[in-house]
């Protein structure tokens, strides 16, 4: 699925992967796989997959011991990023504590919080519109505080401001569908976001969130200087520049011409 979609970076939750299954994950993926392993055969486990066509260099990675948090400090096309995969607990109090402690963990492990991309299942809806039942999620305030502290934006909501869509589809048909899977990104790189969509995925009860964004692979040249002509309407600015010109003429009045 990921290969067909030509995904360069994938955040996967509930992998059920322990150390004995590492090789199984590498069989069909042409690239590197980083895990936070689980000790259970039927819950938890997260991983980040980096595609072979991506120009990257992982400088360090960190994970917890429960299979819920994984962080990579990585250079992609020679730009530093922090990639974080998250799988939050289902229990309300455990989830609230998990989210409230997440900022400190990310701050401690990340080389920089400038270019952060977080993907995962937070088991929490941000707004009432993100739940089919329209019931306020008891952990939404904690998640909003986390986004504020980390200076993150919800990439899908940014590109789909008034759209209602869900990532978790309740298999019992009780109407508990919700949008609880996200890709968050630093505001500093929001202009690089091209698109963000929710699409069907191989798992039965969750959909995939796919966000595309541009990373410049070209080094900047000398370029050319451009004047913002609006400053010419500022009398104080013009007066200041005229004084600088007059002073420069006085300072270099005896300078010889260079041929």
Backbone torsions as a table, in degrees:
resi	resn	phi	psi	omega
1	UNK	NA	-48.5	-178.8
2	UNK	-66.9	-37.2	179.2
3	UNK	-67.7	-42.4	179.2
4	UNK	-63.2	-38.8	179.2
5	UNK	-76.1	-8.1	-178.8
6	UNK	57.2	47.2	179.6
7	UNK	-78.2	131.3	179.0
8	UNK	-89.5	-37.9	178.8
9	UNK	-132.1	126.1	-178.2
10	UNK	-124.4	134.9	173.7
11	UNK	-109.0	118.8	-176.5
12	UNK	-122.0	137.0	178.7
13	UNK	-117.8	160.1	-177.1
14	UNK	54.2	55.2	179.0
15	UNK	-78.3	-20.4	-174.3
16	UNK	57.8	24.8	-172.1
17	UNK	-94.1	123.3	168.9
18	UNK	-104.7	179.8	-174.6
19	UNK	-62.3	-25.4	-179.4
20	UNK	-72.3	-16.4	-175.9
21	UNK	-102.6	5.8	-177.8
22	UNK	-53.5	-47.0	-177.0
23	UNK	-64.1	-33.3	179.0
24	UNK	-61.6	-36.5	-178.9
25	UNK	-71.7	-25.5	-177.3
26	UNK	-87.4	-12.5	-173.5
27	UNK	-60.0	-45.0	-173.0
28	UNK	-110.3	10.9	180.0
29	UNK	-116.6	120.6	-179.9
30	UNK	-91.2	88.8	-176.3
31	UNK	160.5	-163.3	-178.5
32	UNK	-103.3	148.7	178.5
33	UNK	-126.9	128.1	177.8
34	UNK	-117.2	135.8	-172.6
35	UNK	-121.6	151.0	154.8
36	UNK	-113.8	105.3	-170.9
37	UNK	-72.8	158.1	174.5
38	UNK	-110.6	155.6	174.8
39	UNK	-97.0	0.8	-178.6
40	UNK	-106.2	152.6	177.5
41	UNK	-90.0	-4.7	-173.9
42	UNK	-143.1	20.7	176.4
43	UNK	-161.2	157.6	174.1
44	UNK	64.4	-168.7	-175.2
45	UNK	92.1	125.3	176.2
46	UNK	-133.2	156.3	176.6
47	UNK	-151.5	158.8	174.0
48	UNK	-121.9	126.8	178.6
49	UNK	-107.1	133.2	177.7
50	UNK	-116.2	124.5	-174.5
51	UNK	-73.9	153.9	-176.5
52	UNK	-67.2	-24.5	-178.3
53	UNK	-86.3	-0.5	179.8
54	UNK	-88.8	133.5	177.0
55	UNK	-85.2	99.8	-174.3
56	UNK	-142.9	160.2	175.0
57	UNK	-146.4	112.1	-179.7
58	UNK	-79.6	120.2	-178.3
59	UNK	-90.0	-29.3	176.3
60	UNK	-167.0	156.4	174.4
61	UNK	-143.5	151.8	-175.8
62	UNK	-138.9	149.2	179.0
63	UNK	-152.1	162.3	175.3
64	UNK	-90.2	-173.4	-178.6
65	UNK	-104.7	7.0	-175.9
66	UNK	-110.7	-6.5	-177.6
67	UNK	77.5	35.6	-179.2
68	UNK	-123.2	-19.3	-176.3
69	UNK	-136.7	135.2	177.9
70	UNK	-146.3	131.4	-177.3
71	UNK	-132.7	130.4	175.6
72	UNK	-117.3	129.8	166.5
73	UNK	-96.4	118.4	-169.1
74	UNK	-142.6	145.8	171.1
75	UNK	-98.0	123.1	176.9
76	UNK	-117.1	118.1	-173.7
77	UNK	52.0	40.2	175.9
78	UNK	68.3	19.3	175.0
79	UNK	-114.7	134.4	-177.4
80	UNK	-77.8	129.5	175.9
81	UNK	-133.3	156.4	169.9
82	UNK	-117.9	118.2	-179.7
83	UNK	-105.4	129.9	-175.7
84	UNK	-132.5	127.9	177.0
85	UNK	-110.4	132.0	-172.2
86	UNK	-129.5	138.7	168.8
87	UNK	-134.3	104.2	-175.1
88	UNK	-81.2	153.9	178.3
89	UNK	-66.2	163.3	176.1
90	UNK	-85.9	-38.5	-179.8
91	UNK	-58.1	131.6	-171.8
92	UNK	-59.7	-49.3	-177.5
93	UNK	-68.3	-40.8	177.2
94	UNK	-63.5	-40.2	179.8
95	UNK	-65.5	-43.9	179.1
96	UNK	-60.6	-46.0	178.3
97	UNK	-63.9	-40.1	179.9
98	UNK	-60.0	-49.1	-177.4
99	UNK	-68.4	-39.3	-179.2
100	UNK	-65.7	-29.6	-179.5
101	UNK	-91.7	-5.1	-173.2
102	UNK	-69.4	-37.9	-178.4
103	UNK	-60.2	-44.9	-179.4
104	UNK	-63.6	-40.0	-180.0
105	UNK	-65.5	-44.8	179.5
106	UNK	-63.8	-42.4	179.9
107	UNK	-62.3	-39.2	-179.4
108	UNK	-69.3	-39.3	-172.6
109	UNK	-91.5	-25.8	-175.5
110	UNK	-77.0	138.1	173.7
111	UNK	-66.9	-33.7	179.0
112	UNK	-155.2	148.3	177.5
113	UNK	-103.3	19.0	-178.2
114	UNK	-76.3	-49.4	-178.1
115	UNK	-118.7	86.2	-176.4
116	UNK	-110.6	134.9	173.6
117	UNK	-127.7	120.5	-178.6
118	UNK	-119.1	126.2	176.2
119	UNK	-125.8	142.6	177.2
120	UNK	165.4	179.5	177.8
121	UNK	-100.6	106.2	-178.3
122	UNK	-91.8	-3.9	-178.8
123	UNK	49.3	37.0	-175.1
124	UNK	-152.9	134.0	177.3
125	UNK	-94.8	137.9	-178.9
126	UNK	-75.4	-42.3	-176.1
127	UNK	-129.4	166.2	178.0
128	UNK	-59.5	-35.1	-178.4
129	UNK	-68.4	-13.3	179.5
130	UNK	-87.8	5.0	175.9
131	UNK	-127.5	134.2	-178.8
132	UNK	-64.2	-31.1	179.6
133	UNK	-79.0	-11.3	-178.6
134	UNK	58.8	26.5	176.3
135	UNK	-93.6	134.4	-178.7
136	UNK	-62.2	129.4	177.6
137	UNK	-75.6	133.3	-175.6
138	UNK	-70.3	-13.2	-179.5
139	UNK	-110.1	5.0	-175.8
140	UNK	-63.8	-35.9	-180.0
141	UNK	-63.8	-40.8	178.9
142	UNK	-63.3	-40.8	179.5
143	UNK	-68.1	-39.6	177.8
144	UNK	-64.3	-40.1	177.7
145	UNK	-63.2	-38.8	178.1
146	UNK	-62.5	-45.1	179.3
147	UNK	-62.3	-39.7	179.2
148	UNK	-65.5	-47.0	-178.6
149	UNK	-63.5	-34.5	-178.2
150	UNK	-91.7	-4.3	-179.0
151	UNK	59.2	50.5	-176.4
152	UNK	-111.0	156.0	174.2
153	UNK	-122.3	155.0	176.3
154	UNK	-86.8	106.1	-171.7
155	UNK	-62.3	-40.0	-178.2
156	UNK	-67.1	-43.6	-179.5
157	UNK	-66.4	-34.0	178.7
158	UNK	-61.1	-39.0	-177.9
159	UNK	-92.0	-8.3	-177.9
160	UNK	-138.5	66.0	-168.1
161	UNK	-57.9	-43.7	-174.1
162	UNK	-111.5	11.1	-176.7
163	UNK	-85.3	140.6	173.8
164	UNK	-105.4	121.6	178.2
165	UNK	-154.6	156.2	-175.5
166	UNK	-127.2	148.4	177.9
167	UNK	-103.4	-25.7	175.3
168	UNK	-103.7	123.9	179.6
169	UNK	-109.8	112.8	-175.3
170	UNK	-61.9	114.1	-177.5
171	UNK	-68.8	-16.7	-179.8
172	UNK	-87.5	-3.6	-179.4
173	UNK	58.7	33.4	177.6
174	UNK	-91.4	1.8	176.9
175	UNK	86.0	24.1	-179.7
176	UNK	-95.7	20.6	177.4
177	UNK	-57.3	142.9	-177.1
178	UNK	-159.1	164.3	174.5
179	UNK	-104.3	100.9	-175.5
180	UNK	-124.9	-1.9	178.7
181	UNK	-107.0	131.7	-171.5
182	UNK	-137.8	159.5	161.4
183	UNK	-124.0	109.3	177.2
184	UNK	-98.0	149.7	-175.5
185	UNK	-145.8	146.4	178.6
186	UNK	-58.0	141.5	177.6
187	UNK	-62.5	-25.3	-178.1
188	UNK	-64.6	-20.3	-178.9
189	UNK	-119.4	20.0	-177.9
190	UNK	-62.9	-29.8	-179.2
191	UNK	-70.2	-12.4	178.8
192	UNK	-85.8	-8.5	-178.3
193	UNK	-72.7	125.1	179.6
194	UNK	-94.9	-46.7	-177.6
195	UNK	-159.9	161.2	174.7
196	UNK	-150.8	129.7	-175.3
197	UNK	-142.0	161.8	175.1
198	UNK	-111.7	124.6	-175.8
199	UNK	-132.9	156.4	175.6
200	UNK	-58.0	146.7	-179.0
201	UNK	-131.5	166.8	-177.9
202	UNK	-63.0	-27.3	-179.1
203	UNK	-72.3	149.3	-171.2
204	UNK	-73.9	-31.0	-171.7
205	UNK	-117.0	3.2	177.2
206	UNK	-128.8	147.1	172.3
207	UNK	-102.6	165.3	-178.9
208	UNK	-94.7	142.7	170.8
209	UNK	-103.5	121.3	-177.2
210	UNK	-120.4	119.1	178.9
211	UNK	-118.1	130.5	177.0
212	UNK	-108.9	134.6	174.9
213	UNK	-147.2	154.3	-175.0
214	UNK	-90.3	138.1	169.0
215	UNK	-121.3	121.6	-178.8
216	UNK	-66.8	126.6	178.0
217	UNK	-104.1	5.7	-177.4
218	UNK	-109.9	134.0	176.8
219	UNK	-74.8	145.5	-178.5
220	UNK	-75.5	138.6	175.5
221	UNK	-87.5	-166.0	-179.3
222	UNK	-68.5	-30.5	179.3
223	UNK	65.6	-162.1	177.3
224	UNK	-145.7	152.7	-176.0
225	UNK	-82.1	138.9	178.8
226	UNK	-126.1	136.3	-179.9
227	UNK	-93.1	130.5	170.8
228	UNK	-78.7	102.6	-172.2
229	UNK	-67.7	-10.9	177.9
230	UNK	-62.6	-27.6	-178.4
231	UNK	-67.6	-20.1	-179.4
232	UNK	-70.1	-13.3	177.5
233	UNK	-94.0	0.5	178.7
234	UNK	-95.0	108.8	-174.5
235	UNK	-60.5	-40.2	-179.6
236	UNK	-64.2	-40.0	179.5
237	UNK	-64.7	-48.4	-178.9
238	UNK	-61.3	-42.1	179.9
239	UNK	-63.2	-40.4	179.7
240	UNK	-65.1	-42.7	179.2
241	UNK	-64.3	-41.0	178.5
242	UNK	-61.8	-37.7	178.4
243	UNK	-67.1	-38.5	178.0
244	UNK	-64.0	-41.5	179.4
245	UNK	-63.6	-45.7	-179.6
246	UNK	-62.2	-41.8	-179.2
247	UNK	-67.8	-36.9	179.2
248	UNK	-65.5	-40.3	177.7
249	UNK	-61.1	-41.6	178.9
250	UNK	-66.5	-42.0	-177.0
251	UNK	-65.5	-31.5	-174.1
252	UNK	-119.7	29.8	-176.1
253	UNK	-65.9	-25.6	-177.8
254	UNK	-103.6	11.7	179.3
255	UNK	-73.7	138.4	-179.5
256	UNK	-80.7	157.0	177.3
257	UNK	-75.7	140.5	176.7
258	UNK	-103.1	133.3	-178.7
259	UNK	-102.5	NA	NA
